[in-house]
């Protein structure tokens, strides 16, 4: 069995374990009462809103105030994220990258979330993507699983980073618990990924620290994100993202939307217009086993 197939099968098995409570695959973290239980019986956490700025830190990249952004499912015609290149915390390198993405939108290109093209988004972009997140906690590794396309991200517990980690799409993540908080430290991300949904570029020095903890009596999960990359940002910045505990019911015959068994996979979809080759040529290709296996399935570590 190839490494790629093995990883893909593991992703499905891990997700099934979380959703359906297969005890043989999920070690009893609850046996240690000092460790927070982010698994919550395998029901998962639904994305709740966008990222909030942490007071006292520089602002992360946001929408250009001169360009209106309308997300999906709020009424009205949705528009595209358009990065504010006047953010004073951005370096010239970051501004140039954002300008390239904005210019594509100016030219009529429909910008998209890279996960819809089967590309892993990197960290912290994965935290900011819509959809449901699951945790599989074991003594040596915590797996953070994004339900859409079943992206599996391993966090190696209580170990130091490798001296020179090989760049990968989600980088090398190591973690530890601090009371009720899971602290995740990530380096070694490929420079082919972006820092956020505005397509802010980064260098090989990108360093991300996430602090996961449950709030509001366990009804919500919050992550505080610290992003540091001297090539992109003049100073490190912080933001928070919140998920809500899933309250949906098990699937019924013929209906899995919004249920525990919801499954959304990447595909070409309607983004490719065969009658407009110039437009189609601007799209990133769907990764293949030959030239994009790590882009599609591997999450580093």
N, C-alpha and C positions, 0 to 999 in steps of 0.2 A: 504494500500500500504506500502511495506517495505521501510525503510530508504534508502536501497541500490537502489531500483528501483526508488524512488523519486529523488535521487541525479542524477541517470543516465538520467532520463527524463528531469531534469533541464538542464543538460549539453547539450542535444540535442536542447532544446528550446532556450537556450542562444545562441548557435551557429547559429541556424536558424535566430534568431533576428539580429545578427550581419551581416550575409551574405545577408539576404533578406530585411533588413531594416524594421522590424516589430516595428513601433514606440511605440506601446503600451507596449513593453517589455524593451525599451531602454530609460531611462529618458534623458531629454534634458540637457546634460552637457554643451552644447554650450551656454546655457543661461548665464553662468558665464564665461566671456571672459578671466578671469585670470587662468582658468584651462586648461591645454593642452589637446587637443582632440586626444587621442591615438586610438579611435574607427575608425576615418577616414571613416565614412560611411559604416563600416562593411566589408571593403575589406581585412583586415588582413595584416600581415607582414611576408615575406618569409625569412628564415634563410639565411644569407650571410656570409659564411666562418666560421672559428673557433674562438677561443678566443685569444685575443691579450694581451700580458703582459703590465701592466702599469709601466712605468719607475719609479724607486725609491722604488719599493716594491719588496719583495722576489719573485722569480719565482714560479708560480704554477707548479704542476706536469706536466711533458711533456714526449714525446717519448724518450725512451732510444736511445741515438745517435748511438749505435752499432747495432740497429735493425731497418731496414727500414720500414716505414709505408706508405702504399698505400691505400688511401680512395677509395670508390666506384666512378664509373663514370668518371675516369680521364685517363683511358687507363691502361693496364697492370693488372696483377692479384692482387686484393685487399689483404691486410694483416691486422693484428690485432694490436690494440693499446697495447703497451708494456711499462709500466711505468718506468721512470728513478728513481731507488731507491737510486741513488747517489745525488739526490737533497739535498743540504745542509740545507734546511729549514725543512726537514722531521724528525720527532721523530722516535725512534725505533719501536713504535707501528705502525706508518704509513708504515714504510719500510716492516715490517712483513706482513701486509695486501697486499701490492703491490707484494711482492715476491710470495704469494700464487696464485694470479691471473697470474703472469708471468710464474709460474711453470706449470699451466694448459695449457698455450699456448705452452710451451716447450714440453709438453707431447702430442701435436697434437690436443688439444681441440680448437674448433672454438669459440672464445669468442664473445659475442653478447651484443648488447644494451638491457638492461633489459626491456625496453618498448616493445620490440618484444615478450616478454614472459608475457605481460600484468601486469608487475609490475610498480608501479609509481616510477620514478627515484630519487625524492627528489630535493632539491634546493642546489646549483645552477645547478645540472646536467640537469634539465628540460630546463634551458636556453640554454644549450649547445647542446641539441638534435636537429637533423634535422627536418624540417617541418615548418608549418605555425603557427603563434601565433595571437590571437585576444584579444581585450580588451572590456569589458563591464563595463563602468563607471557609478556608481550611487553615490549619496551623502554619503551613509553609507558604501558601499562595492564596491571595484573594483575587477572584476573577470578577471583573466588571463587564457585564454583558449588555450590549445594546440590542434590543429585540429586533429592530428593523435591520434586516440583512444579517442578524446574528453575529455581530462583531464581538469578539472575545478579547479582552485586554487583561493580561496577567500582571498582578502586583506581587513581587517577591518580598516576603515579610522578614523583617529583622536581619537583613543583610546589607552590606555596603554595595555601592554601584561598582560595576566593572571598571577597570582602569581605562579602557578605551572601547566603549560599547559600539558595535557596528550600527550605523544609522538605520532606523526602521520607521515604519509609518506611525506607530504609536510610541516609539522610543522605548527606553528601558525604565521601568517603574519599580521602585522599592518602597516599602511602607512599614509602618509600625502604628501601634495604638497609643494614644495619649488620653487616658480616661475614656470618655464617651466619644472620642474622635479618632477616625482613621486618617492618618497623615500619609499622603502619597507624593513621592519626589520623583520627577521624570526628567531625564536628559536623553540625548542620543536620537533625536527625531530627524528624519530626512528633511532636507530643505525644499523638497517638492511639496510639502504640506504648507498650510497657512495657519496663522494664529487664531483666526476668527472667521465668521461668515462673510466678512467684507473682503476677504482675501488679502489680509495683511501678511507680507512675506516675513521670513525670519532666517536667522543664520544657524550654523551648527552649534552655537552657544546657547540656544533657547533652553531655559530652565523653568519648569513649571512645578509648583507645589500646590496640592489640593488638600483641603481639610474637610472631610465628610463627617457630619453629625446629624442626628435626628433632632427635630425641634417640634414645638407645639404638642408635647406629649406623645411623640412618635407618629403623628399624623403626616409630617412632612420630613423630607431629607434635604439638607442644605450643604452645599459645598462652597467654601471660600477658596478662590483661585488667585494665586500670586504668579505673575508672569514677568520673567526677567530675561532680556536679551539686549545687550548694549549696542548691537548692530541695528536694532529696530526701534527700541525705546530708550529715551534719555534717562528715564528712571523706571524701576519696576512698578507695576500697577496691580491693583486688587479689584476683584469683582465677586459677586455671589450669584449662585444659581440654585433654584429650588425645584424639587419634585414632590408630588403628592402621592400618598399611598393609594394603590389601585383599589377601587371599590366595585369594579365591574363583576359580572357573573360568569360562570363557565359557559363555553360556547353551546349554542343550540344547533340542531341540524340545519345546514344551509346558511348559518349566520355566525361568523367569527369576528366581525368588525367590532372593535371596542371591548373585546372579551379577553380572557386569559390567553386564548389560543390565537390571538391576532398575529398574522405574519405578513410583513411587507418586504418585498425584495426589490433590489435595484434592477433596472432594465433600460433599454433604449427609450421606450415610451414614445411620446409625441415630440420630443425635443429634436429629432432628426427629420428634416423635411427633404425627401429624396429629390424634390424638384428645385431645391436651393442648395447646390453643392458648396457654394462659397460660405454659406452659413454653417453647413454641416462640418466643413473643414476646421472651423473654430472650436468645435467640441473636442474635449479630451476623449480619446478612444476608450472603449470598455477594456479594462485590463484582461490579459490572457495568461494562460499558464506559461507561455514562452517569455513574454516581456513584462508581465505585470503581476505575477503570482503573489509576491510580497505586498504589492500595492493593494491587492484584493483581500487577502486572508490573514497574513501574518501580522502580529501586533507587537513583535519585539520580545526580547527576554528569553 
